[in-house]
Amino acid sequence: MDSEALQRLGLSGNPGLEEIRKAYLGRTSQPRFQGVIFQDTVLSQEFSRFHEAYNTLTRELAESGMQVSAPASVADTVRLLYNQGVYAMIHQNFMRAGEKFQEADRIQPKNPLVVLHLGILLLKRRNLYAAEKYLRDAAGMLGDNHAPWLFLAETYEQAGKPGAAQSALRKALELNPSLQGIAARIKSLSETGKAAGRSWPSFWERLLGRRR
């Protein structure tokens, strides 16, 4: 089997599907990956390497005639679908990401990370009402995670609600005081209201390197 892929997942020899799956899910379920990693280059690259190693090894198993669609537990199935969605988002294939997250949500509704990413995708599609609902649900489920509040702020900015955007940003900063640029963004919204909120490039435009 591919030695580099095996090494990446901490395996050796000729492991079977269950062993490969367990190693892959163990690595991609580490705490540092429990968030919105597609906006972090280092985490995205590391996650992608694990995901690609898993794909390489399961493809080799399939080519050898082994069944690679063996049933997994509900939790593992949801995690596999979620990982596929995250990988698709890293590579800006947002349609495929949405399909994978929706499939995961059908199997296990209200998984916090799945709900968060569905909210982000709805925001990207400018479905602001639905995005707000999903992101608020995610904020309630994820507790100490500042990410839902940052995306809620973006949702409110796009909806022309600078006051609500400020409140969401303050909550994000309360949860993570190390966030950069948030205080200045709150101040700008406070000073110039709705017009200032619209003058900021959207999160997605900043992420993709575009400007209005």
N, C-alpha and C positions, 0 to 999 in steps of 0.2 A: 504494500500500500504506500501511498505518497508519504515519504518520510517527513517532509516539511509540514504537511498538514497534521500528521500524527503528533509531531513534536509541539506544534502550536496548541494542540488540545491536551498536551501532557500524556499522550498515549504512546504505545509501542507495540510491535508485533502485528497481529492480525485481529484486532478487536471486532466484535459483532456490533450490530445496529444499536442495541440497548446501551452498550458501553460507550459508543461514540456519542449517542444522544445525551447520555448522562454527563459526559465530560463537557460537551458543548453548552448545555443548559446551565451547568455549574459555573462556567466562565462568563456567560452572558447575563447571568442573574446576579453578578457581583454588585455591591452597593453603588459603585461609581457609574453603573449603567442604568440605574433606576431613576431616570429623568429624561429630559429632552436633549438627547446626546447629539442629534443631527446638526446642531448649531455649534458643536465643539469639535474642531478639526482633529485633535489628538484622540479623543474618545471615539469619534466616528471611524477613524482609521483602525483603531484597535478592535473595535466591535466588528468592523468589516472583515478583518483578518480571521477572526474566530468563525464568522458566518461562512466565509468562503472556504475555510478549512473543512467545516462540516459538510458543505455542499460537495467538495472534492471527494471526501471519503464515502459519502452516501452514494455518489455517482459511481464510484469504483465498485461498491457493493452491488449496485444494480447491474452493472456491466458483467459482473461475475455470476449473475443469475439469482442473486439473493433478493428476497422481498424487502423493500425499504419503506413500505407504507404500513408497516406493522402498527397495530393500535397502540396508542399511548394513553395515559391518564388524561382526564379533562384538563387538569392544571398544566400538564406538559403540552397538550395540543394547543391550548390558548397561548402558552409562552412561545411555541414554535411559530404560530401565526403572527403574534405580536412582533417577534424578531424579524420575520419576513417584511412586515410593514415598516419597521424601523430601518431596515436595510434599504428598502425602496425609497424612504424619505431621504436618507443620506445621499442617494443617487438622484434625488429630485424627480422620482417617478411617483408623483403624488396620487395618480389614479390607482395604481397597483397598491400603494400604501393604504388608501381608503378601503379597497376591497378586502385586504387582509385584516385590517382593524375591525371592519364590519362583521366579517366572518367570526373573528374572535369574540366580538360582543354578542353575537347570536348564541354562541356556545356557552359563554359565561358572562351574562350582563353585569354591568357595573364594576368591571375590573378597573381599578383607578387609573393605571397607566394607559389602558386602551381608551378610556373615556377622555383623558387628557389629550391624547393624540387625535382623536376624532374631533375634539373641539378646535384644535390647531388647524386641522384640514378644513373644517367648516369656515374658520376665519379666513383662510387662504382663498376659499371660494366666495368670499364676501357674503356668506349666509350668516349675518351678524346675530340675528335673533337666536338661531340654533346654536351658534358658537358660544354665545353667552351662557346658554343653559348647560351645555356640556362642560364648559370651563368652570362654572360655578359648582357643578356637581363634583368635578375633579378637585377643586379647592377644598370642598368639604371632606372628601375622602383622603386626600393626601396630607392634610394637616400642616406639617412643617415645611412642605415644599413650596418654594416661592414661584415656581414656573407658572402655575395656573393664573396667578395674580398678574404676572407680566403680560401674559396673553390676553387676559381680561382687560387690562389697561389698553392694549392695542385695539381690542374690539370696541371699547368705548370711544377711543380717539376716532376710529373710522366711522362710528355712529354719530359723531358730533356731540359727545357727552364728556367735555373736559373735566367736570367735577367728579364724575364717576371714575374717570381715568386716573385722576389724582389720588383718589381713595385707594384704588387698586395698587397703584405704584407705592403708596405709603405702606400698604400691607406687605408687599413684596420686600421692601426695604427693612421692615420690622423683622421679617422672617430671616432675611439675609443681609445684614448691614454692610457686607463687603461688596455688594453690587455696585458697579461703576456707572456713573452718569445719571442715576435715577433722581438724585436730589436736584440736579440742574433741570431735568425734564419736568419735574413737579413744579419747580419755580417758574419755568416758562409757561406752563399751562395756567398757573395761578395769575401771572402778570397779564397775559394777553388773551386768555380765554380760548374760545373755540377756534379762532383764526390761528393762534399759536399751535394748537393741537394739530391742525391740518398742515402746518408748515413743516412739522417733523416728518422725515421719510418714514414710511411704515416699517414695522419690524421685518416683513418679508422683503421689502426693497433694500433694507440695510443688509439682510442676510445674503441676498443674491447680488449685492453690489450695484444696485440701480438707484436712481434718484428721480423724484418727480420733476 
